[in-house]
């Protein structure tokens, strides 16, 4: 482990067992206003009932409004600081955040993959967890449930879920205002007002406006990237005609108009595994280095206009260069309405949650992340966006039977989700010259490399015998492929998902409970796609040199021409083609929990659950075929539509836990093991996205899953077993030694690993060669050790009625790899992030002035590193370095936020 601060934090935790996890550091608002609940206890609804957190036999973290406010949480990313088993990150688009629990989450930004950790806001399922990256307004509490979920309502999840509950309207008039100014010219203004309309109706309105400069700067085009420009509004009505009936109507709207997301190159100052082969600052021959240790792709980028000093001299330099005429501009509209009815029928309680959501996000991008214009998406909102229209209905009925011996719950859930994706991924204006120079400089024609000559060739000798005219003609075709590709590819998917479920607690004795839950889910998806593409160069090149692929002396150059001309399947053979498909699946899932209240203060439990996440379609045309064969030779695109499908993800979870709570102190522990089959993995290999379900093989594959062959490593279907296992221990504690002091810590140790032998899907097919590093390794973004700590001190200042605020939280994580293919160049050293807040508050906290810093010690680190698109050098033949998988591939990274600081003024009335 390269960072020792993790160990220091753990020692501090063990030396002071009274320290408390930030997620339980302060009392949460009690949902049912139960006067019998202690002020230091937290009430959650994780089992569909209002229960004290210490009495709930499941692994759950609860974060209340005060902790969220002190930590600076405006969206779900800041939950990382207060929930050690959770990691939320955003990469290529703010619309596509990823949440992981215990190292498990949905990787990448393919909208066809559902979230392993879904987000629910006020009981309403959000189509993808990245939607939780919006502003949230004033929040009452957040519950993070760990492990598979589904028997209590909502959508199935395989790894856990995040439930966010906003502040309800009040029948007492009041409100609040806040204003923030920070570095990067950050301005944030928010407020809320609530009060009665009549004796039975109350209303509430929340609003937030945020503006901030970007964290990346482009000095050439004089613009910044990764900025903020958004606003959020939420209106609510609460109708309580009697003690038995409550109806809450919520409408909200979010708009964002921002530029996101820039990336920089990875170099040796960031990662020692980046050698001369893939260091973006080292051309093929420099400083006396032998040519074999350099990378021709750097020469090509340099010669086509890329300043080497902007290839990232420091590794974490946030200076970038956007290709002329390209933009990261994007717009997002997210709105919806929901109604929640709670009706006490006497012998049972009925809950109904009905909702409609609309979400549309479009974003342009200079997605080669270099000055050279290689690949882009246009910000035109008509040709580049993803849209979800989702209707959900949930019904729950719960009550008691047999004299209180049985606490029962039954319910149903229905979701109709219409997903539309329009895409216009296109080659840039420099692509043709970039591709020809990449081919010429890296192969047997390197002596003829001339970046200013037609075809990047200084001369055209007859090197290929009778094939010479065809090969040079193909090079000319390749040199002309500029601003070509998809024009407006359209994907449409309709998903109908319904389920019935039950969750029952049987009180065997006064201290022994048995919880049994079951769910039946039916999921059906109808899929269709239409393609428009103007890359006529691809089939022309195939026709010119396709016949030479079988000639050993010509195979490399012929294959290189076709591969570059059809890169990413950008081929006009798709033009005008339509494909359709459908899939349907059903699954039984469930849970069983035996819990024992050993004393009034100690709860122990053991649980088993089976979880599920639906299969679906890869919404990326690159999965349709290899770029070499023509569509005609394989029966057309429709014959290959099955390649887009992937299987449902299944998990078996085992857990042992204990919770101790007495007075101001609480401590919880969970030991867990989760085994995943058909683990859904999305990987970018530098050219296309690969979606593959991963299983293990119980017999040795003798390294067949670790080589470059797509044919070796098959596993017999009867030998398939789990592909991913997450196991470890979670510790959380909380103590309030006084009404003014709350301290906390939490520890998660989790080994989230792939099986030693891996197969590609449920039929036992070989693993894709791009994933050859996975067997036996930890998953990406799955550190083994995470420690969170917090301290909140609000001492009175004499007898003035004033009080101070001192708040500090930290998250320390061990080393991990950020790339889903686990190439070592994507590794991230362990680090610590510290947030702090100092303030003074008026009597009864009617006003406050606070000074704050996020990432106080300015720690630089990468959220995700990835293969720089199309930027792999060549050496005339496939190159494999056993120490540095990836060969002459160079790498880029999405950086985490830098240090931010500012001041916030609050007023409450």
N, C-alpha and C positions, 0 to 999 in steps of 0.2 A: 504494500500500500504506500503510495508516494506522499500522502498527506497524513500527518499525525494529529491534527486537531480533532479528528473524529475520536481517537482514543482518549484525548484529554477531556473531551466533553463527556464520554462514557464514564471516565473515572469520577468526574464531578457529580454525575448522576448517582453513582454507587455510593459516594461519600455523603450524599445528602438525600436519602430516600424520600424525604418529604417534598422534594421538588415535584412540580405538577406539570402535566402536559398542557400546552397552550390551548388545546381544544376543549379542556374542562376547567380552565382557569377561572372562569367567572360564571355566575349563575345565569342561565338562559331564561327568557320569558316563558312562563308556564303556559302551555297551550290551553289547558282547561281551567286555569286560575284556581287550582285546588289549594285551599287554605291549609291543608294538612302537610303540604310539601315544604320542606325546609328551604330557607333562602339560599343555602349553599348547594342544593341538589338541582340537577338538570333533568327536565322532562322532555322526552322525545316521543316520536310516533313511529319508530322503526318497525313495530309489529302491528301496525294498524290501530293501535290503541295508545292513549296517553299513559306513559310509564316513566318512572324514575330511571335514569340512565343506569344506575348501579344495579337495578333489578332486571335488566334486559339481557338474556343469555345469548347475545350475538356480539360480534366485534363491530363496534361503531364509535365514531368520533363525532362529538357535537361541538360546534363553534357558535358562540352567541354574538349578539350585535355589538357588545362592547369590545370583545376581542377583535372582531372584524374591523371595527372602526380604528382601534389602536394599531393594528397591523397594516393599515392602509389598504385593505382589501376593497377593490372596486369591481373585480371579476374573480372567477374561480382560480386564477393563477396564484393569487396570494395565499390560497389555502395550503400551498406547499410549506409555508413557514410554520403552520400549526397542526399539520397532520402528517406524521413521518412516513406512513405507508402510502401516501398519495404523491404523485408527481404529475403536474399539468404543464404542458409546453405547447408553444405555437411556432410554426416554421414557415413554410412557403406561403401561407395565407392566414390572415386573422380569422378567416371563416373555418379553418380546419385545425383547431386545437385538438390535442390528444391528451386524455387523462389515463393514468395508469395507477392501479392499486396492487401492491405486493409485486410490482414488476410487470404486471400484465395489463396490456392495453392495445387498442387498435392503432397500428402504425401507418403513417402517411396520410395523404389527403384525398384518397379515392372515395367519392361519395357513395359508391356502391357497397362499401363496407360499413356495417352498423357499428356503434360504439360498444366496446367491451365494458366501459364505465359510462352509462348514459347519465344525462342530467335531467332532473325534474325540477320545475319551478312552480311552486304552489300546487303541487300534485299533478302538473301537466308535463307529459313526456315531450322533450325537445328532440328533434330528429337526429341531430348529431351533437356530440359534447362540445364541439367548437363554438356552438351558439352561446354557450355559457361565458364566452370571452367578452360579451357585451357588458355595458354598464348594467348594474342590478338595482340601483336605487337603494332605499333603506331596507335592510334585511333584519328579520327577527332572529333567525338562526340558520345554520347549515348542518345537515347530518351527512356524514360520509360512512356508508355501510360497506364493509369489506367481505368479500366472498360472493359466490353466485346468489342472485336474487330472482324472485318471480312469483312466490306463493302468496304475496301480499298485495298484488295489483301491479298496474303499470306494465311496462315492457320487460321482457326477459333481459337479464344481463349475466354475463359469464364471470366477471371479475369483481363487480361491486356497483355502487351507484352513488350519485351526489344529489341530495334533495335540498333545495333552497326554499326557504319560507320568508316571504316579504312581510313587512309590518302591516297589520290589519287596520281598517278604520276604527276610530274610537268615538264613543259617545261623549267624550270630554273634549272641548275645543282646545287645540294646540297646534304647534308646528315647529319647524326649525329651518334655519338657513345656514349655509356654510360657503366659504370662499377660500380657494387655495391658489397660491402662486409659487411656482418652483422653477428650477433650472430648465433649460431647453424651452424657455418661455411658456411653461405650462400654466394654463389657467383652467380651473375647475370650479364651477358654480353649481350648487345643488340646494334643494330644499323640499319641504313637504308641509302640507297643511291638512288638518283633519278636524272633524267635528260632526255634531248631529245636524241632520236635516229635519227630522221629526223625532218623536219619541221612539220610533221603531226603525229608523233609517239613519245610518251614518255614512259619511263619505271621506275619502282621502285622495289627495293628489300628490304625486312625487315627480320631480323633474331634475335632470342633470344635464349640464353642458360642459364639454371638455375640448380643449384645444392645446396642442403641444407641437413643437418642432420635432423633426425626425432625429433618430439616433445615428443615422448614417448621413454623410455629406458627400455630394458629388461636386468637386470644385470646378470641373470643366463645364458642366451644364448649369452650375450654380443652383442646385436644388438639393433638397434633403429627402430621405426615405425613412419609412417606419415612423411616420408622424401620427398625430391624433387629431381628429376633427369629427366629433360625434355629439349627438344629444339623445336623451332618453326621457320618455314620459310614461307615467302609469296612473290610471284613474281607477278608483274602486268605490263600490257601493256595498254596504253591509245591511241586510234587511233581517230583523229579528222580531217577527210579529208576536212571538210567544217564547217561553222558555224552552219549548220543544223543537222549534224550527229556527234555523239560521241559513241564510242564503247570501253568498258572496259573489259579486260580479266584478271581474277584473278585465280591463282593457289596457294594452300597452303598445308603444311604438318606439322603435330605435332606428336611427338613421346614421350612417357612417359614410364619409367621403374622405378617403385616406389613401396614402401611398405605402404599400407593403408588399413584399418583404425583401429587403436586400440581403446579400450574402457576401462574404469575403473568402479569400483562399486560405487553406491550411498550409502552414510551412513548418520548417524544422524548429522554430522557436516555440511553436505551440505543441508539437507532437514529435518526439524523437524517432518514431517509426516512419516519418516522412523523410525519405532519403533523397539523393540527387535525382533518382528516377522520377519522383513526383513532387519535387519542390518547385513551386511556380516561379521562384526567383532564379532558377538555374537553367539556362539554355543548354543545348546539346554539347557545345564545346566552349568552356569558359574557365579561365584560371588554370589552364594546363590539365584539366581533367580529361581523361580518356573519353572519347565519344560514347562508349558503351555505358558510362555512368550518367550521361545526360539524357535529356528528353526532347525529342524533335518537336513536340507539340508546343513547347515554350518558344522555340524559334519561330514557328508559324504565327503564334499569337503576337509576338514582338514585331515581326516583319509586316503584319497587317494592321499595326497601329496600337497595340496594347502597351502602355508604359510599364516597364518592369517594376518601377517603384510603386505602381498601383496593383501589382500582383501580390501585395500584402507583405511589406517589408518587416512588419512587427508581429504578424499573426493575428493580433486583435485590433489592428488599425481599422477604424470605422470609416475610412475614406474609400469610396468606390467610384467607379466610372460607368455610367449608364450609356449604352449605345445611343448615338444621335437619333432622335425621333421616337425612341422607345420610352415607355412609362410604366410605373407600378401603380398607377392610379386605379382605384377601385371604389365601388359604391355598394352599400349593403342596406337593405330595408328588411326589418324584422318586426312583425306586428301580429297581434292576435287577441282573442277574447276567450274568457273561460267563465264558467259558472259552477260554483260548488254548493251543493245542498246537503245539509246535515239535519236529519229529522229523527227525533226520538219518538219511536212508535210505542213506547211503553215497555214491551218485552224485548225490543231490539232497536238498533240504531241503523238508519239507512244513510249512506253517503253516496252521492252522485257527483261526478266531475265530468263536465262536458266542455270541450275546447276545440277551437279552430286556430291554426297557426299558418302564417305565410312567411316564408323566408326566401330572400333572393339576394345573392351576392355575385357581383361580377368584378373581375380584376385583371388588369393588364400585367405584363411582366417582361423584363429583359432577362429571360430565364436561362441564359448561358452565364450571366453574372460577370461579363467581361466587357471591355470596350469594343471588341470586335463583335459585329452584329451577326450572330450565329443562329439564334433561336429566340422567338418572342411570342407573346400573346398580346393581341390588340385589346386596349381597354374599351372598345366599342361594346356597349351593354347589350346590343342586339345579337351579337355573335359569340359572346364569351360570358357565360354566367351559369350558375347552378341555382335551382329553385326547388323548394319543398312547400307543398300545400298539404297540410296534415289535419285530419279530423280524428279526435279521440273521444271515446266514451268509456268511463269506468263506473261500475256499480259495486258497492260493498254493503253487506248486511252482517252485523255482528251483534252478539248478545251472550247471555248466560243460560245454562240449563242444569238440571239435576242439582238444584239447590246451590248453585255457584260452583259445582265441581268441574264444569266444562265452560270454558270461555271460547266460543266458536265464532268463526268468520267465514263467509262464503262470498264469492263475487265473480264478476266477469269484466273483460276488457276487450275493446275493439279499437283498431286503428286503421285508417285508410290514408295512405301516404302516396302522393303523386310527386315523383321526382323527375325533374327536367334538367338536362345538362346540354348547353351549347358550347362548342369548343372550336377555336380557330388557331391551333398550334401551327406555326409557320416558320420556315427557314428565314433567316435574316438576309439583308442585302449583301453581306460578305460571305454567305455560306458556301457558294460555289467555289470561290477562290480558296477559302479555308479548307474545304474538303479535298480539292486537288493538291494543294500544298501539303496537307497532312499525308496524303497517299504518297506523293513523290518524295518527300523528305524522310519518310520512315521506312522505305523499302529499297529494292535494288536499283531504283532510279535516283537515289539521293545525290549522285554526282551531277545530275541535270537540274537540281532544285534551283528555281529562279522565280521568286514570288512576284516579280513585275512582268513576267512573260506570259503569253497565252497558255493556258493549261498548267501554269507554274513550271513550264519546261523551257530550259535554255536551248535545247536542241531536240530533234526527233529522229534519232537513228533507228535503223531497222533491227531492233533488238528482239522482236518477237516472231520473226519469220513471217509466215503467211498471215498470222494474226495481227501483225503490226498496224495495218489501216483500221481495223475494227477497234483495237485498244486505244489508239489515239483519238478516234472518233468518239469513243465512250468518254475519254478524258475531257474532250470539248463539251460533251453533253453535261458532264458533271460540273464543269467550270461555269455553266450557264444557269445552274439551279439556284436562283436567288429569289427571295420573296415568294416561295412556292410552299405548298402544303395544304392542310385542311382549310376550307373556307368557312364552313359552318356545320361541323358535324353535330348531329342532334341525337341525344339519347333520351328515351322516355321509359320510366318504370313505374308501374302501379303496384303497390304492396297492400294486400289485405291481410291483417293479422288479428286473430281473435283468440281468446283464451277464457277458460273457466278455472277457478282456483279456490282453495280452501286452506285455512290456517287456524289450527285449533290447539288450545292449551288445556290439557287435562290435569287437574290438581289431584294427584294420587294421594298425597297427604298434605298436611299444613306446610311442609317444607320441600316436598318432592313434586316436580312438574314434568310432564311429558308433552312436548310440542310436536305435532304432526302437520305437515303441510304438503299439498300436492297441486300440480298445475298441468293442464292439458292445453297445448298451444297448436294452432293451425296457421301456417304462414304460406301465402301464395303470392307469387310475383309474376307479372306480365311485363315483358321487356321488348323494346323495339329500338332500332337505330337506323339513321339515314346518314350517308356520307357524301360530302362534296370535296373534291380535291383536284388541284390543277398542276400537280407535279408530273408532267408528262415525261420528264427526264428519266424517271425510274424505269418504266417499261422499255423506253428506248435503249437504255444501257443494258437491261436484261437481254433484249433482242440482239444487241451487238456482240456481247461477250458471254452470254449464258452458255453457249456451246463449248466454251473453253474451260469450264469449271472442272471437267474431268481430266484435263491435261495437267500433270503434276507441275511442269515448269511454268504454266500460266495460271494455275488455280489461285495463287495468292493475289496476284494483281487483279484478276477477273472478279474474285470474291470481294476484294477491297472496293472495287468500283461499284459493284452492285450494292454492297453494304452501305457505302457512303451515300449513294444516290437514292437509296430507299430507307435511309436511317429513320428509325422510329416508325417504320411502316408508312412514311409519308409518300404514298404512291397514288397516282391517278387511277389505278385499277379499282380503287374503292369508290371512285367518282360515280354518283348516281345509284350506288348499291344500297339496298335496304335489307335488314335482317330482323327477324323476330324470334322470340323464344318465350318459354314460360317454365316455371318450376314451382313445385308444391311440396311441403314437408310438414310433418306433425311430430310432436315430441312430448313425452311425459317427463316432468321434472318434479322435484320435491325436496323436502327437508325433514329431518327428525332431530329433536333436541331433548336431552335428558338433563334437567337442571335441579340442583339441590341447594337449598338455603341452609348451610351448615350452622350458621348463627344468624342473628338478626343483621349482622354486618358483613357476612361473607357468603357469596354466591359462587358455586362451582357448576360447570356444565360441560357436556360433551355433545358434539353435533356432527351430523353427516348431511350433505346436500349434493344434489345433482343439478347442474346448471346448463344453460344452452344459450347460444346466440345464433340467429338465423344465417343460413347460407344466402348466396345472392349472385350478382353479376358484376364482373369487373368492367367498369365503365371507362375502358381505355382500349382503343382499337388496336393497339400494339399486340394484344393477346390473340388476335385473329390468326396470325400466321408468322412464320419466319420470313424475313425479307427476300430470301433467295428464290423459292418457287413462285410461279405465277398463280393467280387465283384459278385460272382455267385448269391448271394441272391438278388441283386438289378439289375441284368440284364447286368452286365459288365460295364467297364469304358465308353464305347460309350453311354450307356443309361444315363450316368450322365454328359455328356459333357456340357449340358446346364448350369450346376452349375458354369462353368467358365465364362459365359457371364455376363457383367454388362451394364447398360443402359447409354444413353447419358446424359450429364450434361447440364441443361438449366438454364438460368438466365434472370431476368428482372431487368433492372438498371434504376434508376431515379437520375437526377443530376441537381442542381442549382449552378451556378458559376458566378464569377465576376473577371475581371482582370483590374488592373489599372497600367499604365506605363507612366511616364513622366520624361524625361531626364534620370538621372542616377538611378532613383528609380522605383521599380515595386512591386506590391502586388497582389497576387491572392488568391482566396478562392473558395472552392467547398464543397457543402453539397451533400451527396450521400446516396442512399439506394439501395442495391442489394439483390434480393431474389433468392435463388438457389433451384431448384428441382433436384432430383436424384444426389445429391452431392456425388461425387466419393471419397470414403474413403478407405484407405489401412491401416490395423492395424495388428501388430504382437502381439499375445496373449501369447507369451512365448513358443509356440510349433509350430504354423503355422501362415501364413499370411491370413487375412480375407479381402477380397475386397467386399465392400457392398455399394450400393447407398442409400443415406439417404434422406427421405422425412419427412414432418411434418404431423400431424393429427389435423384437426380443432376441433375435439371432444376430450374430456378427455379420456385418456387410464387408468386412476385410478392407475397409478404406474406400469402398466403391462410392460412398456418399461424400468423399472428400477430394475427389479429383476433378479434372476438367471435362470428363465425359458425361454426356447426357444420357448414355445408355447403361452405365454401370450403377450398381447400388439399389436394384429392385429388391423389394421385400415381399415374401409370400403373404397373401391377405390374412391367412390364419395366424401369422406371426406379428401382426401389427399391434402396437400398444401405445401408451401415452407418448406424445412428442415433446411436451413441455411440462416441467414440474416446478412449482413454487412452494417452498417450505421454509419455515423459520419460526421466529418468536417475536411478539409485539409486547412492549411494556409501556404503560401509560400511568401517570400518577398525578395527583392534584392535592394542593393544600393551601388553605387560607389561614395563615397563622394569626391574622388580625383582619378587621374589616377594611383596612387600608392596604394590606399587602397580599398579593397573590403570586405564587411562583410556580414554575412548571417545567416538565421535561417529558419527552417520549422517545422511545428507542424502537426501531424496527431492524431486525436482522433477518434477511430473506435471501435464500439461494434460489434464484429463478433461472433454471437451466434447461437447455435442450437435452434430449436423450443422447447417449453416446452413438447411437446408430439411427439415422433419420431416413424416412421415405416421404415422397412428395405429396401423396394424397391417400384417400381411404382405400384405393386399389393397390397401394404399395408401389406405385411408379417411382422411378429414380428421382432424387432431389435435383432441382435445377443447379447446374454447375456454379451459378453466381452465388449460391448459398453454401458453398463447400466448406466455409469456415465454421458453420454453425454447430456441428455435432459436439456435444459435451460442454459447450460454452454457455456463459451467462447471456441472457437476452439483452438487447439494447435498452438503454435507459433504465437499467435494473441494478442499481448499486446494492451491494450486499448489506451495508450498514448505513443507517440514517439516524441522526440524533437531532431532536428539536428541543429547544429550551425557551422559556419566557419568564419575564418578571414584570409585574405591574404594581406600582406603588403610588398611592394617591393620598399623601398625608395632608391633614389640615394645616393651614398656615395661621397659627395663633388662634385668636378668637374672632378673626375678621370675617369668618364665613367663607373665606377663600380656601382653595386646596390646590396642591400641585399634582402633576402627572409625570411619572417616570415609567416608560415602557421600553423594554428591549425584548426582541425575539431573535432566534437564530436557527438555522438549519445547516447541519454539517453532514456531508455525504462522502462516502468512500469512492474509489475510482470506478468508472464504468465506461462502456462503449456506447456511443451515440448512434451508430449506423446499424440498420437492420441486417446488413450482411456481415457485420462484425469485423470488417477489415481493421487491422490495428492502427491504421492512419486516422481512424475516427474515434480513438480512445480519448477519454477526458479524465484528467487527474481529479482526485477528490478536492473538495473546497468547502468553505463555510460562507454563508450569507447572513449578515446581521442587519436588522432593521432597528431603528430607535426613534423615540418620540419623547419630547419634553414639553411641558405646558403648564399653564396656570388657569384655574377655573374659578368662576364666580360662585356666589351662594346658590346652592341647589343646582349647580352646573347650568345656570341660565345662559352663561357665556363662557367661552374658553378661547385661549390663544395657544397654538401648539406649533412647535418647530420639529421637523421630522427629516429622516434620511432613510431611503431604501438602498440596500446594498452599500451600507455605510463605509466599508473598507475597500470599495471599488474593485471587487473581484471580477475578473474577466473569465468567461467560460462559454463553451458552445452548447446550445440546446441540441442541435443535430448537425453532424457532418455528413456529407454526401458526395457521390461521384460528380465532379463538374460535368455538366451535360456535354457529350460528344468530345470531351477534351482528354483523350487518351492517345499517347504517342504510339508509334509502331516501330518495329525493327525488322520488317520484312517477313516475319512469321510470328505466330502467337507467342508472347513472352510471358513467362511465369517465374517470378522470384519467390522461392520458398519462404524467405524471411518476410517479405513484404508483398502479400497477395494484392493484386491490382496492377502489378507491373508498372507501366508508364502512365497509368491513370493519375491525374491530379484531382485534388479534392477541394470542396468548398464547405462553408459552414454558416449556419444561422446562429448569430451570437445572442446571448441573453442580454437583458437590459443592463446598461451601465449604472453607475451611482446616480441617483436622483435625490434632490433635497428641496425643501421649501417650507412654507408656513401656511397654516390653516386657521382661520377664524370661524368660530361657531356661535350661533345664537339660538336659544330655545325659548319658546313662549307657550 
